Amino acid sequence: MGNHIKTVFLLTAMTGLFLVLGYALGGQSGMVIALIIALAMNFFSYWQSHTIVLKMYRAQPVERSQAPGLHDTVARLAQRAGLPMPKLYVIPEQAPNAFATGRDPEHGVVAVTEGLLRLMDQEELEGVLAHELGHIKNRDILISTIVATLAGAIMFVASMARFTAFFGGRDNEEGGLGFVGVMVMSILAPMAAMVVQMAVSRSREYLADATAAQVTGRPQGLASALNKLGEYTRRGAAVNANPSTAHMFIVNPLSGRQFASLFSTHPPLEERIKRLTGAGPSNDAGPRESQGRKSTMTEQSRKFWDSLS
């Protein structure tokens, strides 16, 4: 529940930031224009983002006849999660990673790299796939699309604001912030938008991890997979990802580069593993058991999902 509340708060903050920036650019009229732009961009992203990202990574659809084991595993996990069977894609990439996309559970897509299928054992693969199904179940694709769209719109409007401040010569009749206010907002707003976008992304990763632990009943599988993925990424064996889509992957493909924690799309892998294994405190999602109670956590997860089947 903590992750849901945090997400609502952050989305509200980002929307407010966008409207304030629109006000700085054009007063009340600017706020209306900013809102219209945001709605239009959200509508396009909601319907087309999955197609764009799959083409970006040259992902190929996989039928059951091509990979019966993979299809059967996803079908079983989807049934446990109460989801329709998603479409499966394989990315021709040796670096291990995976992501989910699609505008809603009925149009869900799970994409995995060839390297991931080679690296993981069955329990680890189930953990990764359940994590991606968790994103679909929690509608994280829609949320991340909205956040990314708002962030992009804020940066676009900020650029317009700077241009207008220098060359537009607008006055303050409609209640704008004036030259100094516009310049300050046009610099700070994109930075704030990026911080909020990254915070939303980190929150949803924790929630997907917790969902995966419930679906599989074996959180240690995902924990082991994350540990392997982290080792490969640290060695530089990462997907050649576009920074605009890095947040979609189960581990950050850009984490070999140094990012401050506020600007990271993913939580630290060490913290995610601790939460899954019960080895450390958890503030947002997942079990809070000690290391010695992992078996109890697993048994409770299995009972929970048995009660839903």
C-alpha positions in Angstrom: 0.0 0.0 0.0 2.9 2.3 0.7 4.1 2.1 -2.9 0.6 3.0 -4.2 0.3 6.0 -2.0 3.8 7.2 -2.9 3.0 6.8 -6.6 -0.2 8.9 -6.3 1.7 11.6 -4.4 4.5 11.7 -7.0 2.2 11.8 -10.0 0.2 14.6 -8.4 3.4 16.5 -7.7 4.6 16.1 -11.3 1.2 17.2 -12.7 1.3 20.3 -10.5 4.8 21.1 -11.6 3.7 20.9 -15.2 0.8 23.3 -14.6 3.0 25.7 -12.7 5.5 25.7 -15.6 2.7 26.4 -18.0 1.5 29.3 -15.8 5.1 30.6 -15.8 5.1 30.5 -19.6 1.7 32.0 -20.3 -0.3 32.7 -17.2 -3.7 31.0 -17.1 -3.7 30.4 -20.8 -0.3 28.7 -20.5 -1.7 26.3 -17.9 -4.6 25.4 -20.3 -2.2 24.9 -23.2 0.2 22.8 -21.0 -2.7 20.6 -19.9 -3.9 20.0 -23.5 -0.4 19.1 -24.5 0.0 16.6 -21.6 -3.4 14.9 -22.5 -2.5 14.6 -26.2 0.9 13.2 -25.4 -0.5 10.7 -22.9 -3.1 9.5 -25.3 -0.5 8.8 -28.0 1.9 7.1 -25.6 -0.9 5.0 -24.1 -1.8 3.5 -27.4 1.6 3.4 -29.3 4.4 3.1 -26.7 4.6 -0.7 -26.7 4.9 -0.9 -30.5 7.7 1.7 -30.5 9.8 0.1 -27.8 9.5 -3.4 -29.3 10.8 -2.1 -32.7 13.5 -0.1 -30.9 15.0 -3.4 -29.6 14.2 -5.5 -32.6 12.1 -7.8 -30.5 10.7 -10.8 -32.3 7.4 -12.5 -31.4 7.7 -16.1 -30.2 5.0 -18.7 -30.7 4.5 -21.7 -28.5 5.8 -24.0 -31.2 9.1 -22.2 -31.1 9.5 -22.1 -27.3 7.0 -24.4 -25.6 8.8 -24.4 -22.2 8.8 -20.6 -22.1 5.2 -20.4 -23.1 4.1 -22.9 -20.5 6.0 -21.2 -17.7 4.5 -17.8 -18.5 1.0 -19.3 -18.9 1.2 -20.9 -15.5 2.5 -17.8 -13.8 -0.1 -15.6 -15.5 -2.9 -17.9 -14.3 -1.6 -17.7 -10.7 -1.5 -13.9 -11.0 -5.0 -13.7 -12.4 -3.8 -12.3 -15.8 -4.5 -13.2 -19.4 -1.6 -14.8 -21.3 0.7 -12.0 -22.5 2.4 -12.0 -25.9 6.0 -13.1 -25.7 8.9 -11.6 -27.5 12.6 -12.4 -27.6 15.2 -9.7 -28.0 18.3 -10.7 -30.1 20.7 -9.5 -27.4 23.3 -11.6 -25.5 23.2 -9.4 -22.4 20.6 -10.8 -19.9 17.6 -8.6 -19.2 13.8 -8.3 -19.6 11.0 -5.9 -19.7 7.2 -5.7 -19.9 5.0 -3.4 -21.9 1.5 -3.0 -23.2 -1.3 -0.6 -22.4 -3.3 -2.9 -20.1 -3.3 -6.5 -18.9 -5.3 -7.6 -22.0 -2.6 -6.2 -24.2 0.4 -7.2 -22.1 3.8 -8.0 -23.6 6.8 -9.7 -21.9 10.1 -9.4 -23.7 13.3 -11.3 -22.7 16.7 -11.3 -24.2 18.4 -14.4 -25.6 21.1 -14.0 -23.0 18.6 -14.1 -20.1 17.2 -17.5 -21.4 20.7 -18.9 -21.5 21.8 -17.6 -18.1 18.9 -18.4 -15.8 17.9 -21.8 -14.3 14.1 -22.5 -14.1 13.5 -21.0 -10.7 15.4 -17.8 -11.6 13.6 -17.5 -14.9 10.2 -17.9 -13.2 11.2 -15.1 -10.8 12.1 -12.8 -13.6 9.0 -13.6 -15.6 6.8 -13.1 -12.5 8.4 -9.7 -11.9 7.5 -8.6 -15.4 4.0 -10.0 -14.9 3.9 -8.0 -11.7 4.4 -4.8 -13.7 1.5 -5.8 -15.9 -0.7 -6.7 -13.0 0.1 -3.4 -11.2 -0.4 -1.4 -14.4 3.0 0.0 -14.1 3.3 0.3 -17.9 0.5 2.8 -17.9 1.9 4.7 -14.9 5.4 4.8 -16.3 4.1 6.0 -19.6 2.2 8.9 -18.0 5.2 9.8 -15.9 7.6 9.7 -18.9 5.1 11.8 -21.0 4.7 14.4 -18.3 8.5 14.6 -17.8 9.1 15.0 -21.5 6.3 17.6 -21.8 7.8 19.6 -18.8 11.2 19.6 -20.5 9.6 20.8 -23.8 7.6 23.6 -22.1 10.7 24.6 -20.2 12.6 25.1 -23.4 9.7 27.1 -24.8 9.6 29.2 -21.6 13.3 30.1 -21.9 12.9 31.0 -25.6 9.8 33.1 -24.8 11.6 34.9 -21.9 14.4 35.9 -24.1 12.6 36.7 -27.4 8.9 36.8 -26.8 8.8 39.9 -24.7 5.5 38.9 -23.0 4.1 41.0 -20.2 2.5 39.9 -16.9 -1.1 40.8 -17.6 -2.2 37.2 -17.3 -0.3 36.6 -14.1 2.9 35.0 -15.4 6.0 34.9 -13.2 8.0 37.4 -15.2 11.4 37.1 -16.7 13.3 36.0 -13.6 10.6 33.6 -12.5 10.3 32.0 -15.9 14.1 31.5 -16.1 14.3 29.9 -12.7 11.3 27.6 -13.3 12.6 26.6 -16.8 15.9 25.4 -15.2 14.5 23.8 -12.0 11.4 22.2 -13.3 13.1 19.7 -15.6 15.4 18.7 -12.8 12.5 18.2 -10.4 10.5 16.3 -13.1 13.4 13.9 -13.5 13.8 13.3 -9.8 10.0 12.5 -9.5 10.2 10.2 -12.5 13.0 8.2 -11.1 11.3 8.0 -7.7 8.2 6.6 -9.3 10.2 4.1 -11.2 12.1 2.9 -8.1 8.8 2.5 -6.1 7.2 0.4 -8.8 10.3 -1.9 -9.0 9.9 -2.8 -5.3 6.2 -3.4 -5.8 6.9 -5.7 -8.8 9.4 -7.6 -6.8 6.9 -8.2 -4.0 4.3 -9.3 -6.5 6.7 -11.8 -8.1 7.5 -13.3 -4.6 3.7 -13.8 -4.1 3.1 -15.3 -7.5 6.0 -17.8 -7.4 6.0 -18.5 -3.7 9.8 -18.6 -4.0 11.3 -15.2 -3.6 14.8 -16.7 -3.5 14.5 -17.4 -7.2 14.1 -13.7 -8.1 16.8 -12.8 -5.6 19.2 -15.2 -7.2 18.3 -13.9 -10.7 18.9 -10.3 -9.6 22.3 -11.2 -8.2 23.3 -12.8 -11.5 22.0 -9.8 -13.5 23.9 -7.4 -11.3 27.1 -9.3 -11.8 26.7 -9.2 -15.6 25.8 -5.5 -15.6 28.8 -4.6 -13.4 31.1 -6.4 -15.8 29.8 -4.2 -18.6 27.6 -6.9 -20.2 24.5 -4.8 -20.4 21.9 -4.2 -23.1 22.7 -1.3 -25.4 19.6 0.6 -24.2 18.2 4.0 -24.9 18.2 6.1 -21.7 14.5 6.9 -22.3 13.5 3.3 -21.9 16.1 2.2 -19.3 13.4 2.3 -16.6 11.5 -0.6 -18.3 14.1 -3.3 -17.7 14.3 -5.5 -14.7 17.8 -4.2 -13.9 19.1 -0.8 -15.1 21.1 -1.5 -18.3 22.9 1.9 -17.7 23.9 1.1 -14.2 27.5 0.7 -15.3 27.6 4.5 -15.5 27.6 6.5 -12.3 24.3 8.0 -11.3 23.3 9.7 -8.1 20.6 7.8 -6.2 18.0 10.5 -6.8 18.5 10.1 -10.6 18.5 6.3 -10.6 15.6 4.5 -12.4 16.1 1.4 -10.2 16.6 0.8 -6.4 20.0 -0.7 -5.4 20.1 -4.4 -6.3 21.4 -5.2 -2.8 18.3 -3.6 -1.2 16.0 -5.5 -3.5 17.7 -8.8 -2.7 17.5 -8.1 1.0 13.8 -7.4 0.8 13.2 -10.6 -1.1 15.2 -12.8 1.2 14.0 -11.1 4.4 17.6 -10.2 5.3 16.9 -6.4 5.8 14.2 -3.9 6.6 11.5 -3.1 4.1 9.7 0.2 4.1 7.6 0.0 0.9 6.9 -3.5 -0.1 7.7 -7.2 0.4 8.1 -9.3 3.6 9.9 -8.0 6.7 10.8 -11.4 8.1 14.3 -12.2 9.3 16.7 -14.4 7.3 15.8 -17.4 9.5 12.1 -17.1 8.6 12.3 -17.4 4.8 10.6 -20.7 4.8 7.6 -19.2 6.6 7.4 -16.4 4.1 7.4 -18.9 1.2 4.8 -21.1 2.8 2.5 -18.0 3.4 2.9 -16.9 -0.2 1.9 -20.3 -1.5 -1.1 -20.4 0.8 -2.2 -17.0 -0.4 -2.1 -17.9 -4.0 -3.7 -21.3 -3.4 -6.6 -19.5 -1.8 -7.1 -17.5 -5.1 -7.0 -20.5 -7.4 
